[in-house]
Amino acid sequence: MSNIQNKVVIITGASSGIGGATAKDLASKGAKLVLAARREDRLKELQEEIQNNGGQAIYRVADVTSREQMEDLAAYALEQFGKIDVLVNNAGIMPQAFMFKKKVDEWDQMIDVNIKGVLYAIAAVLPSMRERKSGHIINISSVAGHNIYPGGTVYCGTKHAVRAISEGLRQEEAMSGTNIRVTNVSPGAVSSELIETTSDPEMKAGLDEFYKVAIDAERIASAISFAIEQPSDVGINEMIIRPTVQVG
């Protein structure tokens, strides 16, 4: 039996891309899924697909930038399934532009989604995980959390923050003896809707060219499943996953 069987997994940003692919992969291995995103039509469609294939999934429309909605999401998971085994902190946006263009609203949005959203979701699930002395928090960072490049300065800053949060949380829970595992996943170019959040025409053209080498979201989903499947005394703490031909 897979170590994923019957685990209750919350996935944010589940309506597309890595989130959707991860939901399908984990469902096929027997996980009980709690899907969260802002687009209810997409969530319903994903839930129906999973159920039609014999899996278990419920959903809740939720915005990660709302602390209250993240708390409600965790409460819903506990109400329906009695526990939370895994959080896949996947929701994120990637608007790219040089800083002199002063897209400050986009900076604020990235901070709210990519950093505060991650923190709100962690805060929502951590108490019940600590009470059970069991859990796994998987944060989706990016290769931009390891590198910095022109036009992606603020995005890189948010993804460096996700890495720091992941490592800090790992150390805190390790020293506390709670058996909570933390995995930071840093994808490179992956086929998804992520690049569509870039409004700057020049940067968007560059991203479209760069992402011609993108790998399928299912590749990241497989890596997430691998981390979850490990025995409870093993923590896969950091994963960097690029297309083989990606340089940066």
Secondary structure, 3 states (H helix, E strand, C coil): CCCCCCCEEEEECCCCHHHHHHHHHHHHCCCEEEEEECCHHHHHHHHHHHHHCCCEEEEEECCCCCHHHHHHHHHHHHHHHCCCCEEEECCCCCCCCCHHHCCHHHHHHHHHHHHHHHHHHHHHHHHHHHHHCCEEEEEECCHHHCCCCCCCHHHHHHHHHHHHHHHHHHHHHHHHCCCEEEEEEEECCECCCHHHHCCCHHHHHHHHHHHHHCECHHHHHHHHHHHHHCCCCCCCCEEEECCCCCCC
